[in-house]
Amino acid sequence: MSEIQTEGQMTWKLAGSTDCALHLRHNSSEPWRPYEEFPEYFLPDPKEFSKGYATFLALLKKGWVTV
């Protein structure tokens, strides 16, 4: 996690999707991708947490924004 970009965007639910899990992109010109596709950022979640919550908190501390 030490090599995390300090800019990026995160969202929990994509338009038209019923899946509620963290999605990431580095900038608005990129498509949203599930957080699992970013092994350099991925952190495992405790069982009772939402899918991607540990990764979300770590990226939020690095300056990523929620869209």
All heavy atoms as TSV, in Angstrom:
chain	resi	resn	atom	element	x	y	z
A	1	MET	N	N	0.816	-1.203	0.000
A	1	MET	CA	C	0.000	0.000	0.000
A	1	MET	C	C	0.857	1.263	0.000
A	1	MET	O	O	0.325	2.335	-0.131
A	1	MET	CB	C	-0.884	0.017	1.240
A	1	MET	CG	C	-2.248	-0.635	1.101
A	1	MET	SD	S	-3.316	-0.025	-0.144
A	1	MET	CE	C	-4.718	0.446	0.750
A	2	SER	N	N	2.151	1.143	0.149
A	2	SER	CA	C	2.979	2.344	0.210
A	2	SER	C	C	3.123	3.027	-1.149
A	2	SER	O	O	3.481	4.192	-1.210
A	2	SER	CB	C	4.359	2.002	0.764
A	2	SER	OG	O	4.981	1.060	-0.072
A	3	GLU	N	N	2.844	2.327	-2.245
A	3	GLU	CA	C	2.980	2.888	-3.582
A	3	GLU	C	C	1.648	3.381	-4.153
A	3	GLU	O	O	1.467	3.427	-5.354
A	3	GLU	CB	C	3.592	1.839	-4.523
A	3	GLU	CG	C	4.961	1.367	-4.099
A	3	GLU	CD	C	5.983	2.493	-4.048
A	3	GLU	OE1	O	5.978	3.357	-4.940
A	3	GLU	OE2	O	6.783	2.507	-3.103
A	4	ILE	N	N	0.730	3.754	-3.319
A	4	ILE	CA	C	-0.591	4.202	-3.753
A	4	ILE	C	C	-0.503	5.604	-4.349
A	4	ILE	O	O	0.137	6.489	-3.780
A	4	ILE	CB	C	-1.571	4.242	-2.566
A	4	ILE	CG1	C	-1.814	2.840	-2.056
A	4	ILE	CG2	C	-2.883	4.891	-2.953
A	4	ILE	CD1	C	-2.677	2.794	-0.834
A	5	GLN	N	N	-1.175	5.783	-5.484
A	5	GLN	CA	C	-1.311	7.122	-6.046
A	5	GLN	C	C	-2.102	7.969	-5.069
A	5	GLN	O	O	-3.005	7.485	-4.397
A	5	GLN	CB	C	-2.062	7.063	-7.379
A	5	GLN	CG	C	-1.220	6.573	-8.504
A	5	GLN	CD	C	-1.938	6.796	-9.826
A	5	GLN	OE1	O	-2.068	5.879	-10.589
A	5	GLN	NE2	N	-2.398	7.993	-10.102
A	6	THR	N	N	-1.772	9.240	-4.999
A	6	THR	CA	C	-2.474	10.118	-4.064
A	6	THR	C	C	-3.722	10.738	-4.668
A	6	THR	O	O	-4.384	11.519	-4.016
A	6	THR	CB	C	-1.542	11.233	-3.559
A	6	THR	OG1	O	-1.014	11.932	-4.683
A	6	THR	CG2	C	-0.418	10.659	-2.747
A	7	GLU	N	N	-4.050	10.379	-5.886
A	7	GLU	CA	C	-5.277	10.861	-6.502
A	7	GLU	C	C	-6.017	9.695	-7.131
A	7	GLU	O	O	-5.412	8.812	-7.706
A	7	GLU	CB	C	-4.981	11.905	-7.578
A	7	GLU	CG	C	-4.412	13.184	-7.036
A	7	GLU	CD	C	-4.169	14.200	-8.141
A	7	GLU	OE1	O	-4.612	13.978	-9.275
A	7	GLU	OE2	O	-3.516	15.198	-7.855
A	8	GLY	N	N	-7.314	9.740	-6.996
A	8	GLY	CA	C	-8.146	8.712	-7.586
A	8	GLY	C	C	-9.569	8.914	-7.124
A	8	GLY	O	O	-9.859	9.752	-6.266
A	9	GLN	N	N	-10.464	8.141	-7.714
A	9	GLN	CA	C	-11.885	8.255	-7.399
A	9	GLN	C	C	-12.425	6.888	-6.990
A	9	GLN	O	O	-11.995	5.858	-7.509
A	9	GLN	CB	C	-12.659	8.773	-8.610
A	9	GLN	CG	C	-12.228	10.141	-9.056
A	9	GLN	CD	C	-12.966	10.597	-10.308
A	9	GLN	OE1	O	-13.393	9.793	-11.120
A	9	GLN	NE2	N	-13.112	11.898	-10.440
A	10	MET	N	N	-13.369	6.911	-6.059
A	10	MET	CA	C	-13.989	5.685	-5.567
A	10	MET	C	C	-15.504	5.860	-5.599
A	10	MET	O	O	-16.005	6.959	-5.403
A	10	MET	CB	C	-13.571	5.422	-4.121
A	10	MET	CG	C	-12.077	5.395	-3.900
A	10	MET	SD	S	-11.632	5.131	-2.170
A	10	MET	CE	C	-11.941	6.756	-1.458
A	11	THR	N	N	-16.212	4.770	-5.852
A	11	THR	CA	C	-17.674	4.773	-5.778
A	11	THR	C	C	-18.119	3.412	-5.276
A	11	THR	O	O	-17.423	2.416	-5.455
A	11	THR	CB	C	-18.329	5.117	-7.131
A	11	THR	OG1	O	-19.716	5.365	-6.937
A	11	THR	CG2	C	-18.135	4.019	-8.155
A	12	TRP	N	N	-19.281	3.380	-4.646
A	12	TRP	CA	C	-19.798	2.135	-4.079
A	12	TRP	C	C	-20.801	1.440	-4.987
A	12	TRP	O	O	-20.917	0.235	-4.969
A	12	TRP	CB	C	-20.449	2.385	-2.717
A	12	TRP	CG	C	-19.419	2.595	-1.676
A	12	TRP	CD1	C	-19.025	3.795	-1.149
A	12	TRP	CD2	C	-18.594	1.611	-1.046
A	12	TRP	NE1	N	-18.023	3.604	-0.240
A	12	TRP	CE2	C	-17.737	2.274	-0.157
A	12	TRP	CE3	C	-18.505	0.234	-1.162
A	12	TRP	CZ2	C	-16.808	1.601	0.629
A	12	TRP	CZ3	C	-17.575	-0.444	-0.382
A	12	TRP	CH2	C	-16.744	0.238	0.503
A	13	LYS	N	N	-21.570	2.186	-5.751
A	13	LYS	CA	C	-22.598	1.568	-6.578
A	13	LYS	C	C	-22.608	2.224	-7.951
A	13	LYS	O	O	-22.806	3.425	-8.068
A	13	LYS	CB	C	-23.966	1.706	-5.919
A	13	LYS	CG	C	-25.018	0.872	-6.568
A	13	LYS	CD	C	-26.276	0.822	-5.734
A	13	LYS	CE	C	-27.300	-0.045	-6.394
A	13	LYS	NZ	N	-28.566	-0.027	-5.698
A	14	LEU	N	N	-22.401	1.422	-8.972
A	14	LEU	CA	C	-22.413	1.938	-10.338
A	14	LEU	C	C	-23.849	2.114	-10.810
A	14	LEU	O	O	-24.739	1.356	-10.424
A	14	LEU	CB	C	-21.684	0.976	-11.269
A	14	LEU	CG	C	-20.207	0.749	-10.973
A	14	LEU	CD1	C	-19.649	-0.304	-11.919
A	14	LEU	CD2	C	-19.426	2.034	-11.074
A	15	ALA	N	N	-24.074	3.111	-11.642
A	15	ALA	CA	C	-25.408	3.356	-12.205
A	15	ALA	C	C	-25.900	2.098	-12.915
A	15	ALA	O	O	-25.171	1.476	-13.689
A	15	ALA	CB	C	-25.355	4.527	-13.176
A	16	GLY	N	N	-27.133	1.708	-12.620
A	16	GLY	CA	C	-27.738	0.550	-13.248
A	16	GLY	C	C	-27.316	-0.794	-12.671
A	16	GLY	O	O	-27.713	-1.832	-13.163
A	17	SER	N	N	-26.500	-0.777	-11.629
A	17	SER	CA	C	-26.030	-2.019	-11.031
A	17	SER	C	C	-26.693	-2.271	-9.681
A	17	SER	O	O	-27.017	-1.335	-8.959
A	17	SER	CB	C	-24.508	-1.943	-10.836
A	17	SER	OG	O	-24.044	-3.066	-10.131
A	18	THR	N	N	-26.880	-3.526	-9.364
A	18	THR	CA	C	-27.404	-3.869	-8.046
A	18	THR	C	C	-26.268	-4.239	-7.098
A	18	THR	O	O	-26.483	-4.385	-5.906
A	18	THR	CB	C	-28.391	-5.052	-8.136
A	18	THR	OG1	O	-27.716	-6.154	-8.718
A	18	THR	CG2	C	-29.610	-4.679	-8.962
A	19	ASP	N	N	-25.069	-4.394	-7.639
A	19	ASP	CA	C	-23.901	-4.742	-6.844
A	19	ASP	C	C	-23.425	-3.535	-6.042
A	19	ASP	O	O	-23.204	-2.461	-6.591
A	19	ASP	CB	C	-22.784	-5.222	-7.780
A	19	ASP	CG	C	-21.550	-5.674	-7.031
A	19	ASP	OD1	O	-21.695	-6.198	-5.907
A	19	ASP	OD2	O	-20.447	-5.514	-7.578
A	20	CYS	N	N	-23.276	-3.705	-4.752
A	20	CYS	CA	C	-22.773	-2.631	-3.901
A	20	CYS	C	C	-21.400	-3.048	-3.380
A	20	CYS	O	O	-21.280	-3.720	-2.364
A	20	CYS	CB	C	-23.744	-2.365	-2.752
A	20	CYS	SG	S	-23.295	-0.898	-1.807
A	21	ALA	N	N	-20.385	-2.669	-4.128
A	21	ALA	CA	C	-19.002	-2.968	-3.760
A	21	ALA	C	C	-18.141	-1.822	-4.280
A	21	ALA	O	O	-18.531	-1.082	-5.183
A	21	ALA	CB	C	-18.549	-4.287	-4.373
A	22	LEU	N	N	-16.982	-1.672	-3.716
A	22	LEU	CA	C	-16.092	-0.579	-4.082
A	22	LEU	C	C	-15.589	-0.721	-5.516
A	22	LEU	O	O	-15.175	-1.799	-5.945
A	22	LEU	CB	C	-14.903	-0.547	-3.124
A	22	LEU	CG	C	-13.950	0.619	-3.271
A	22	LEU	CD1	C	-14.651	1.948	-2.974
A	22	LEU	CD2	C	-12.747	0.447	-2.357
A	23	HIS	N	N	-15.642	0.390	-6.263
A	23	HIS	CA	C	-15.093	0.478	-7.616
A	23	HIS	C	C	-14.137	1.665	-7.644
A	23	HIS	O	O	-14.361	2.667	-6.964
A	23	HIS	CB	C	-16.205	0.675	-8.653
A	23	HIS	CG	C	-17.005	-0.559	-8.873
A	23	HIS	ND1	N	-17.922	-1.022	-7.965
A	23	HIS	CD2	C	-17.016	-1.432	-9.908
A	23	HIS	CE1	C	-18.466	-2.131	-8.437
A	23	HIS	NE2	N	-17.936	-2.399	-9.608
A	24	LEU	N	N	-13.089	1.535	-8.445
A	24	LEU	CA	C	-12.029	2.545	-8.482
A	24	LEU	C	C	-11.707	2.980	-9.905
A	24	LEU	O	O	-11.941	2.244	-10.861
A	24	LEU	CB	C	-10.739	1.969	-7.874
A	24	LEU	CG	C	-10.810	1.328	-6.499
A	24	LEU	CD1	C	-9.468	0.691	-6.158
A	24	LEU	CD2	C	-11.203	2.346	-5.452
A	25	ARG	N	N	-11.148	4.164	-10.011
A	25	ARG	CA	C	-10.530	4.641	-11.246
A	25	ARG	C	C	-9.554	5.744	-10.852
A	25	ARG	O	O	-9.706	6.406	-9.829
A	25	ARG	CB	C	-11.554	5.119	-12.263
A	25	ARG	CG	C	-12.374	6.323	-11.839
A	25	ARG	CD	C	-13.427	6.627	-12.875
A	25	ARG	NE	N	-14.221	7.790	-12.496
A	25	ARG	CZ	C	-15.296	8.182	-13.140
A	25	ARG	NH1	N	-15.708	7.504	-14.200
A	25	ARG	NH2	N	-15.972	9.244	-12.762
A	26	HIS	N	N	-8.523	5.933	-11.670
A	26	HIS	CA	C	-7.522	6.951	-11.354
A	26	HIS	C	C	-7.981	8.349	-11.744
A	26	HIS	O	O	-7.575	9.322	-11.125
A	26	HIS	CB	C	-6.190	6.620	-12.028
A	26	HIS	CG	C	-5.557	5.400	-11.435
A	26	HIS	ND1	N	-5.414	4.226	-12.139
A	26	HIS	CD2	C	-5.071	5.154	-10.202
A	26	HIS	CE1	C	-4.848	3.324	-11.359
A	26	HIS	NE2	N	-4.633	3.858	-10.181
A	27	ASN	N	N	-8.815	8.453	-12.782
A	27	ASN	CA	C	-9.354	9.753	-13.185
A	27	ASN	C	C	-10.679	9.544	-13.917
A	27	ASN	O	O	-11.031	8.420	-14.274
A	27	ASN	CB	C	-8.344	10.534	-14.048
A	27	ASN	CG	C	-7.951	9.778	-15.285
A	27	ASN	OD1	O	-8.791	9.484	-16.126
A	27	ASN	ND2	N	-6.675	9.444	-15.407
A	28	SER	N	N	-11.391	10.619	-14.163
A	28	SER	CA	C	-12.738	10.530	-14.724
A	28	SER	C	C	-12.781	10.043	-16.173
A	28	SER	O	O	-13.843	9.672	-16.665
A	28	SER	CB	C	-13.452	11.880	-14.609
A	28	SER	OG	O	-12.729	12.875	-15.288
A	29	SER	N	N	-11.650	10.006	-16.863
A	29	SER	CA	C	-11.645	9.518	-18.242
A	29	SER	C	C	-11.539	7.989	-18.309
A	29	SER	O	O	-11.678	7.407	-19.377
A	29	SER	CB	C	-10.504	10.161	-19.032
A	29	SER	OG	O	-9.256	9.747	-18.523
A	30	GLU	N	N	-11.305	7.339	-17.199
A	30	GLU	CA	C	-11.206	5.886	-17.153
A	30	GLU	C	C	-12.546	5.274	-16.753
A	30	GLU	O	O	-13.322	5.891	-16.040
A	30	GLU	CB	C	-10.164	5.451	-16.113
A	30	GLU	CG	C	-8.760	5.836	-16.431
A	30	GLU	CD	C	-7.792	5.394	-15.342
A	30	GLU	OE1	O	-8.218	4.912	-14.278
A	30	GLU	OE2	O	-6.591	5.559	-15.573
A	31	PRO	N	N	-12.797	4.037	-17.175
A	31	PRO	CA	C	-14.017	3.349	-16.712
A	31	PRO	C	C	-13.835	2.880	-15.268
A	31	PRO	O	O	-12.704	2.675	-14.808
A	31	PRO	CB	C	-14.129	2.150	-17.660
A	31	PRO	CG	C	-12.729	1.884	-18.082
A	31	PRO	CD	C	-12.041	3.227	-18.123
A	32	TRP	N	N	-14.956	2.707	-14.566
A	32	TRP	CA	C	-14.915	2.157	-13.213
A	32	TRP	C	C	-14.536	0.692	-13.291
A	32	TRP	O	O	-14.986	-0.032	-14.178
A	32	TRP	CB	C	-16.274	2.289	-12.530
A	32	TRP	CG	C	-16.639	3.701	-12.198
A	32	TRP	CD1	C	-17.552	4.471	-12.841
A	32	TRP	CD2	C	-16.103	4.499	-11.139
A	32	TRP	NE1	N	-17.626	5.711	-12.241
A	32	TRP	CE2	C	-16.745	5.757	-11.200
A	32	TRP	CE3	C	-15.155	4.289	-10.144
A	32	TRP	CZ2	C	-16.464	6.782	-10.299
A	32	TRP	CZ3	C	-14.870	5.322	-9.250
A	32	TRP	CH2	C	-15.518	6.549	-9.334
A	33	ARG	N	N	-13.711	0.233	-12.336
A	33	ARG	CA	C	-13.336	-1.178	-12.250
A	33	ARG	C	C	-13.473	-1.643	-10.806
A	33	ARG	O	O	-13.227	-0.866	-9.874
A	33	ARG	CB	C	-11.899	-1.373	-12.722
A	33	ARG	CG	C	-11.728	-1.070	-14.189
A	33	ARG	CD	C	-10.299	-1.124	-14.711
A	33	ARG	NE	N	-9.362	-1.941	-13.989
A	33	ARG	CZ	C	-8.068	-1.639	-13.868
A	33	ARG	NH1	N	-7.572	-0.551	-14.416
A	33	ARG	NH2	N	-7.259	-2.432	-13.201
A	34	PRO	N	N	-13.834	-2.901	-10.589
A	34	PRO	CA	C	-13.928	-3.413	-9.218
A	34	PRO	C	C	-12.583	-3.288	-8.503
A	34	PRO	O	O	-11.519	-3.460	-9.118
A	34	PRO	CB	C	-14.302	-4.886	-9.402
A	34	PRO	CG	C	-14.874	-4.968	-10.776
A	34	PRO	CD	C	-14.191	-3.909	-11.580
A	35	TYR	N	N	-12.637	-3.019	-7.229
A	35	TYR	CA	C	-11.407	-2.806	-6.467
A	35	TYR	C	C	-10.487	-4.031	-6.465
A	35	TYR	O	O	-9.267	-3.890	-6.355
A	35	TYR	CB	C	-11.723	-2.366	-5.036
A	35	TYR	CG	C	-12.193	-3.471	-4.123
A	35	TYR	CD1	C	-11.357	-3.951	-3.122
A	35	TYR	CD2	C	-13.459	-4.051	-4.235
A	35	TYR	CE1	C	-11.780	-4.964	-2.270
A	35	TYR	CE2	C	-13.879	-5.046	-3.402
A	35	TYR	CZ	C	-13.026	-5.509	-2.414
A	35	TYR	OH	O	-13.450	-6.501	-1.579
A	36	GLU	N	N	-11.039	-5.227	-6.645
A	36	GLU	CA	C	-10.207	-6.435	-6.684
A	36	GLU	C	C	-9.264	-6.447	-7.882
A	36	GLU	O	O	-8.278	-7.177	-7.881
A	36	GLU	CB	C	-11.074	-7.708	-6.743
A	36	GLU	CG	C	-11.948	-7.920	-5.531
A	36	GLU	CD	C	-13.393	-7.482	-5.774
A	36	GLU	OE1	O	-13.633	-6.597	-6.621
A	36	GLU	OE2	O	-14.286	-8.012	-5.111
A	37	GLU	N	N	-9.562	-5.649	-8.904
A	37	GLU	CA	C	-8.697	-5.577	-10.084
A	37	GLU	C	C	-7.481	-4.677	-9.863
A	37	GLU	O	O	-6.686	-4.469	-10.777
A	37	GLU	CB	C	-9.500	-5.080	-11.290
A	37	GLU	CG	C	-10.524	-6.078	-11.774
A	37	GLU	CD	C	-11.244	-5.619	-13.028
A	37	GLU	OE1	O	-10.743	-4.707	-13.729
A	37	GLU	OE2	O	-12.325	-6.176	-13.315
A	38	PHE	N	N	-7.345	-4.142	-8.668
A	38	PHE	CA	C	-6.203	-3.295	-8.311
A	38	PHE	C	C	-5.426	-3.973	-7.187
A	38	PHE	O	O	-5.532	-3.586	-6.022
A	38	PHE	CB	C	-6.688	-1.917	-7.851
A	38	PHE	CG	C	-7.331	-1.092	-8.922
A	38	PHE	CD1	C	-8.681	-1.212	-9.201
A	38	PHE	CD2	C	-6.582	-0.170	-9.650
A	38	PHE	CE1	C	-9.283	-0.446	-10.188
A	38	PHE	CE2	C	-7.169	0.605	-10.636
A	38	PHE	CZ	C	-8.520	0.463	-10.909
A	39	PRO	N	N	-4.636	-5.007	-7.501
A	39	PRO	CA	C	-3.932	-5.734	-6.434
A	39	PRO	C	C	-2.985	-4.851	-5.627
A	39	PRO	O	O	-2.698	-5.136	-4.470
A	39	PRO	CB	C	-3.177	-6.830	-7.186
A	39	PRO	CG	C	-3.117	-6.383	-8.599
A	39	PRO	CD	C	-4.317	-5.496	-8.827
A	40	GLU	N	N	-2.529	-3.768	-6.230
A	40	GLU	CA	C	-1.616	-2.876	-5.513
A	40	GLU	C	C	-2.326	-2.082	-4.414
A	40	GLU	O	O	-1.679	-1.523	-3.528
A	40	GLU	CB	C	-0.906	-1.916	-6.488
A	40	GLU	CG	C	-1.806	-0.905	-7.180
A	40	GLU	CD	C	-2.460	-1.388	-8.461
A	40	GLU	OE1	O	-2.700	-2.587	-8.625
A	40	GLU	OE2	O	-2.741	-0.535	-9.309
A	41	TYR	N	N	-3.647	-2.017	-4.445
A	41	TYR	CA	C	-4.429	-1.279	-3.446
A	41	TYR	C	C	-5.276	-2.194	-2.564
A	41	TYR	O	O	-5.682	-1.811	-1.476
A	41	TYR	CB	C	-5.392	-0.297	-4.122
A	41	TYR	CG	C	-4.755	0.652	-5.097
A	41	TYR	CD1	C	-5.454	1.068	-6.219
A	41	TYR	CD2	C	-3.471	1.139	-4.927
A	41	TYR	CE1	C	-4.899	1.947	-7.134
A	41	TYR	CE2	C	-2.899	2.005	-5.841
A	41	TYR	CZ	C	-3.620	2.406	-6.938
A	41	TYR	OH	O	-3.068	3.269	-7.836
A	42	PHE	N	N	-5.563	-3.388	-3.049
A	42	PHE	CA	C	-6.498	-4.304	-2.398
A	42	PHE	C	C	-6.071	-4.672	-0.976
A	42	PHE	O	O	-4.937	-5.055	-0.741
A	42	PHE	CB	C	-6.617	-5.572	-3.234
A	42	PHE	CG	C	-7.518	-6.618	-2.648
A	42	PHE	CD1	C	-8.872	-6.588	-2.910
A	42	PHE	CD2	C	-7.013	-7.607	-1.827
A	42	PHE	CE1	C	-9.724	-7.552	-2.373
A	42	PHE	CE2	C	-7.849	-8.569	-1.292
A	42	PHE	CZ	C	-9.202	-8.532	-1.557
A	43	LEU	N	N	-7.016	-4.541	-0.031
A	43	LEU	CA	C	-6.833	-5.024	1.338
A	43	LEU	C	C	-7.995	-5.952	1.664
A	43	LEU	O	O	-9.140	-5.663	1.312
A	43	LEU	CB	C	-6.827	-3.850	2.324
A	43	LEU	CG	C	-5.633	-2.906	2.266
A	43	LEU	CD1	C	-5.845	-1.728	3.207
A	43	LEU	CD2	C	-4.358	-3.644	2.618
A	44	PRO	N	N	-7.718	-7.052	2.339
A	44	PRO	CA	C	-8.808	-7.962	2.692
A	44	PRO	C	C	-9.732	-7.327	3.733
A	44	PRO	O	O	-9.292	-6.551	4.577
A	44	PRO	CB	C	-8.088	-9.186	3.253
A	44	PRO	CG	C	-6.725	-8.720	3.621
A	44	PRO	CD	C	-6.420	-7.535	2.760
A	45	ASP	N	N	-10.996	-7.664	3.645
A	45	ASP	CA	C	-12.000	-7.122	4.560
A	45	ASP	C	C	-12.334	-8.121	5.651
A	45	ASP	O	O	-12.423	-9.317	5.389
A	45	ASP	CB	C	-13.300	-6.804	3.802
A	45	ASP	CG	C	-13.120	-5.692	2.805
A	45	ASP	OD1	O	-12.652	-4.625	3.207
A	45	ASP	OD2	O	-13.443	-5.909	1.629
A	46	PRO	N	N	-12.570	-7.636	6.872
A	46	PRO	CA	C	-13.134	-8.520	7.887
A	46	PRO	C	C	-14.507	-9.004	7.415
A	46	PRO	O	O	-15.165	-8.334	6.623
A	46	PRO	CB	C	-13.268	-7.617	9.114
A	46	PRO	CG	C	-12.278	-6.516	8.886
A	46	PRO	CD	C	-12.249	-6.320	7.398
A	47	LYS	N	N	-14.947	-10.151	7.881
A	47	LYS	CA	C	-16.201	-10.769	7.440
A	47	LYS	C	C	-17.401	-9.838	7.521
A	47	LYS	O	O	-18.239	-9.821	6.639
A	47	LYS	CB	C	-16.486	-12.005	8.288
A	47	LYS	CG	C	-16.517	-13.260	7.507
A	47	LYS	CD	C	-16.949	-14.492	8.252
A	47	LYS	CE	C	-16.808	-14.473	9.747
A	47	LYS	NZ	N	-17.117	-15.757	10.355
A	48	GLU	N	N	-17.512	-9.055	8.562
A	48	GLU	CA	C	-18.705	-8.237	8.772
A	48	GLU	C	C	-18.672	-6.892	8.034
A	48	GLU	O	O	-19.611	-6.120	8.120
A	48	GLU	CB	C	-18.932	-8.014	10.274
A	48	GLU	CG	C	-17.843	-7.232	10.962
A	48	GLU	CD	C	-16.616	-8.049	11.391
A	48	GLU	OE1	O	-16.554	-9.266	11.176
A	48	GLU	OE2	O	-15.692	-7.428	11.929
A	49	PHE	N	N	-17.600	-6.602	7.320
A	49	PHE	CA	C	-17.476	-5.331	6.608
A	49	PHE	C	C	-18.063	-5.421	5.203
A	49	PHE	O	O	-18.158	-6.498	4.629
A	49	PHE	CB	C	-16.007	-4.929	6.496
A	49	PHE	CG	C	-15.427	-4.327	7.740
A	49	PHE	CD1	C	-15.758	-4.788	8.995
A	49	PHE	CD2	C	-14.520	-3.284	7.652
A	49	PHE	CE1	C	-15.216	-4.246	10.149
A	49	PHE	CE2	C	-13.975	-2.734	8.795
A	49	PHE	CZ	C	-14.316	-3.216	10.038
A	50	SER	N	N	-18.408	-4.273	4.625
A	50	SER	CA	C	-18.831	-4.199	3.228
A	50	SER	C	C	-17.652	-4.554	2.333
A	50	SER	O	O	-16.492	-4.320	2.688
A	50	SER	CB	C	-19.311	-2.789	2.885
A	50	SER	OG	O	-20.443	-2.464	3.637
A	51	LYS	N	N	-17.957	-5.061	1.140
A	51	LYS	CA	C	-16.932	-5.466	0.179
A	51	LYS	C	C	-16.121	-4.256	-0.284
A	51	LYS	O	O	-16.621	-3.401	-0.987
A	51	LYS	CB	C	-17.636	-6.105	-1.013
A	51	LYS	CG	C	-16.996	-7.340	-1.506
A	51	LYS	CD	C	-17.850	-7.967	-2.586
A	51	LYS	CE	C	-16.964	-8.344	-3.735
A	51	LYS	NZ	N	-17.657	-8.918	-4.837
A	52	GLY	N	N	-14.872	-4.185	0.157
A	52	GLY	CA	C	-13.995	-3.087	-0.244
A	52	GLY	C	C	-13.771	-2.044	0.835
A	52	GLY	O	O	-13.021	-1.087	0.631
A	53	TYR	N	N	-14.390	-2.211	1.991
A	53	TYR	CA	C	-14.326	-1.169	3.022
A	53	TYR	C	C	-12.903	-0.905	3.524
A	53	TYR	O	O	-12.503	0.243	3.678
A	53	TYR	CB	C	-15.248	-1.511	4.192
A	53	TYR	CG	C	-15.426	-0.361	5.141
A	53	TYR	CD1	C	-16.119	0.778	4.749
A	53	TYR	CD2	C	-14.897	-0.389	6.422
A	53	TYR	CE1	C	-16.285	1.851	5.609
A	53	TYR	CE2	C	-15.059	0.677	7.286
A	53	TYR	CZ	C	-15.752	1.787	6.878
A	53	TYR	OH	O	-15.898	2.843	7.733
A	54	ALA	N	N	-12.115	-1.940	3.750
A	54	ALA	CA	C	-10.736	-1.749	4.218
A	54	ALA	C	C	-9.919	-0.994	3.168
A	54	ALA	O	O	-9.146	-0.078	3.497
A	54	ALA	CB	C	-10.093	-3.094	4.539
A	55	THR	N	N	-10.104	-1.351	1.904
A	55	THR	CA	C	-9.409	-0.650	0.818
A	55	THR	C	C	-9.879	0.797	0.739
A	55	THR	O	O	-9.077	1.722	0.577
A	55	THR	CB	C	-9.649	-1.366	-0.523
A	55	THR	OG1	O	-9.191	-2.719	-0.404
A	55	THR	CG2	C	-8.935	-0.679	-1.671
A	56	PHE	N	N	-11.187	1.020	0.878
A	56	PHE	CA	C	-11.766	2.369	0.855
A	56	PHE	C	C	-11.121	3.253	1.921
A	56	PHE	O	O	-10.701	4.380	1.636
A	56	PHE	CB	C	-13.275	2.279	1.081
A	56	PHE	CG	C	-13.947	3.603	1.293
A	56	PHE	CD1	C	-14.238	4.424	0.223
A	56	PHE	CD2	C	-14.281	4.030	2.570
A	56	PHE	CE1	C	-14.848	5.657	0.412
A	56	PHE	CE2	C	-14.894	5.255	2.774
A	56	PHE	CZ	C	-15.182	6.067	1.685
A	57	LEU	N	N	-11.020	2.771	3.146
A	57	LEU	CA	C	-10.435	3.570	4.224
A	57	LEU	C	C	-8.977	3.913	3.948
A	57	LEU	O	O	-8.542	5.050	4.173
A	57	LEU	CB	C	-10.555	2.833	5.556
A	57	LEU	CG	C	-11.953	2.702	6.124
A	57	LEU	CD1	C	-11.919	1.896	7.412
A	57	LEU	CD2	C	-12.581	4.059	6.366
A	58	ALA	N	N	-8.219	2.941	3.451
A	58	ALA	CA	C	-6.807	3.178	3.157
A	58	ALA	C	C	-6.638	4.215	2.050
A	58	ALA	O	O	-5.785	5.114	2.146
A	58	ALA	CB	C	-6.123	1.874	2.770
A	59	LEU	N	N	-7.455	4.117	0.991
A	59	LEU	CA	C	-7.350	5.075	-0.120
A	59	LEU	C	C	-7.835	6.464	0.297
A	59	LEU	O	O	-7.273	7.478	-0.121
A	59	LEU	CB	C	-8.140	4.570	-1.333
A	59	LEU	CG	C	-7.575	3.321	-2.003
A	59	LEU	CD1	C	-8.500	2.836	-3.106
A	59	LEU	CD2	C	-6.174	3.565	-2.535
A	60	LEU	N	N	-8.856	6.517	1.126
A	60	LEU	CA	C	-9.363	7.798	1.633
A	60	LEU	C	C	-8.254	8.532	2.390
A	60	LEU	O	O	-8.064	9.736	2.209
A	60	LEU	CB	C	-10.563	7.540	2.540
A	60	LEU	CG	C	-11.445	8.715	2.884
A	60	LEU	CD1	C	-12.057	9.341	1.633
A	60	LEU	CD2	C	-12.540	8.283	3.840
A	61	LYS	N	N	-7.488	7.828	3.177
A	61	LYS	CA	C	-6.374	8.431	3.929
A	61	LYS	C	C	-5.264	8.917	2.996
A	61	LYS	O	O	-4.497	9.798	3.364
A	61	LYS	CB	C	-5.811	7.425	4.913
A	61	LYS	CG	C	-6.735	7.142	6.064
A	61	LYS	CD	C	-6.149	6.097	6.997
A	61	LYS	CE	C	-7.130	5.728	8.067
A	61	LYS	NZ	N	-6.618	4.656	8.936
A	62	LYS	N	N	-5.191	8.339	1.800
A	62	LYS	CA	C	-4.168	8.737	0.816
A	62	LYS	C	C	-4.634	9.872	-0.102
A	62	LYS	O	O	-3.925	10.258	-1.012
A	62	LYS	CB	C	-3.758	7.533	-0.041
A	62	LYS	CG	C	-3.046	6.454	0.717
A	62	LYS	CD	C	-1.629	6.876	1.057
A	62	LYS	CE	C	-0.868	5.719	1.634
A	62	LYS	NZ	N	0.547	6.023	1.835
A	63	GLY	N	N	-5.864	10.366	0.107
A	63	GLY	CA	C	-6.322	11.499	-0.685
A	63	GLY	C	C	-7.290	11.184	-1.795
A	63	GLY	O	O	-7.688	12.069	-2.558
A	64	TRP	N	N	-7.697	9.923	-1.933
A	64	TRP	CA	C	-8.692	9.582	-2.954
A	64	TRP	C	C	-10.029	10.169	-2.543
A	64	TRP	O	O	-10.300	10.399	-1.368
A	64	TRP	CB	C	-8.797	8.069	-3.080
A	64	TRP	CG	C	-7.634	7.444	-3.819
A	64	TRP	CD1	C	-6.294	7.631	-3.561
A	64	TRP	CD2	C	-7.694	6.550	-4.912
A	64	TRP	NE1	N	-5.542	6.894	-4.428
A	64	TRP	CE2	C	-6.378	6.216	-5.272
A	64	TRP	CE3	C	-8.742	5.979	-5.614
A	64	TRP	CZ2	C	-6.072	5.355	-6.313
A	64	TRP	CZ3	C	-8.440	5.103	-6.656
A	64	TRP	CH2	C	-7.124	4.806	-6.998
A	65	VAL	N	N	-10.913	10.425	-3.517
A	65	VAL	CA	C	-12.206	11.037	-3.244
A	65	VAL	C	C	-13.342	10.078	-3.610
A	65	VAL	O	O	-13.197	9.226	-4.467
A	65	VAL	CB	C	-12.395	12.376	-4.003
A	65	VAL	CG1	C	-11.383	13.404	-3.532
A	65	VAL	CG2	C	-12.296	12.182	-5.488
A	66	THR	N	N	-14.461	10.256	-2.931
A	66	THR	CA	C	-15.655	9.472	-3.206
A	66	THR	C	C	-16.528	10.233	-4.192
A	66	THR	O	O	-16.764	11.427	-4.028
A	66	THR	CB	C	-16.455	9.237	-1.909
A	66	THR	OG1	O	-15.582	8.638	-0.961
A	66	THR	CG2	C	-17.627	8.342	-2.163
A	67	VAL	N	N	-16.978	9.544	-5.218
A	67	VAL	CA	C	-17.840	10.145	-6.250
A	67	VAL	C	C	-19.220	9.556	-6.111
A	67	VAL	O	O	-19.386	8.378	-5.897
A	67	VAL	CB	C	-17.280	9.859	-7.658
A	67	VAL	CG1	C	-18.190	10.404	-8.730
A	67	VAL	CG2	C	-15.886	10.442	-7.798
